[in-house]
Amino acid sequence: MIGSMKIKTSVTLDELVLRAIDKATTRGRSRSRVIEEAAREFLARRARASREARDLAILNEMAEELNGEMEDVLAYQADL
């Protein structure tokens, strides 16, 4: 998405949130950039959480079979 077209929009923010955003701005880092970076991080976290939930569901669905395979493997180990 780097270099994608920018679209102007309007959002309503809590005054304290806006103050915090303003504190995070610098000469080369505008409000828009701070908000866009925060939105990208939020969306990435949501996508990661969704993938992790899907993976966990798959593992839970396969748990009995996987545990059986592990017990089989452990049965072949030599006693120490």
C-alpha positions in Angstrom: 0.0 0.0 0.0 3.0 2.3 0.0 2.4 5.1 -2.4 -1.3 4.6 -2.5 -3.7 7.5 -3.2 -4.6 9.6 -0.2 -8.2 10.5 0.4 -9.2 13.4 2.6 -11.8 12.5 5.3 -13.2 13.9 8.5 -13.3 12.2 11.9 -14.5 13.3 15.3 -12.1 12.7 18.2 -12.1 13.1 21.9 -10.3 16.3 22.9 -7.8 14.4 25.0 -7.1 12.0 22.2 -6.4 14.9 19.9 -4.1 16.5 22.4 -2.1 13.2 22.6 -2.0 13.0 18.8 -0.7 16.6 18.7 2.0 15.7 21.2 3.1 12.8 18.9 3.4 15.1 15.9 6.7 16.6 14.7 7.9 18.6 11.8 7.9 15.7 9.5 5.1 13.8 11.2 1.7 15.4 10.8 -1.5 14.6 12.6 -2.7 12.7 9.5 0.5 10.6 9.5 0.2 9.8 13.3 -3.4 8.8 12.9 -2.7 6.7 9.7 0.2 4.9 11.5 -2.0 4.2 14.5 -4.8 2.9 12.3 -2.3 0.6 10.4 -1.0 -0.8 13.6 -4.5 -1.4 14.9 -5.6 -3.1 11.7 -2.4 -5.3 11.7 -3.1 -6.3 15.3 -6.7 -7.3 14.5 -5.5 -9.3 11.4 -2.9 -11.1 13.5 -5.4 -11.8 16.3 -7.8 -13.2 13.7 -5.1 -15.5 12.2 -4.1 -16.7 15.7 -7.7 -17.4 16.6 -8.1 -19.4 13.4 -4.9 -21.3 14.0 -5.9 -22.1 17.6 -9.3 -23.4 16.4 -7.5 -25.7 13.9 -5.2 -27.0 16.7 -8.1 -27.5 19.1 -10.0 -29.4 16.3 -7.0 -31.6 15.7 -5.8 -31.9 19.3 -7.0 -35.5 19.9 -5.3 -36.7 16.7 -2.1 -34.8 17.4 -1.9 -36.0 21.0 -2.4 -39.6 19.8 0.5 -39.2 17.3 2.7 -37.7 20.1 1.9 -40.6 22.4 2.9 -43.0 19.6 6.2 -41.2 19.1 7.0 -41.2 22.8 6.3 -44.9 23.0 9.3 -45.5 20.6 11.8 -43.5 22.8 14.4 -45.5 24.7 14.3 -45.4 28.5 17.2 -43.5 30.0 
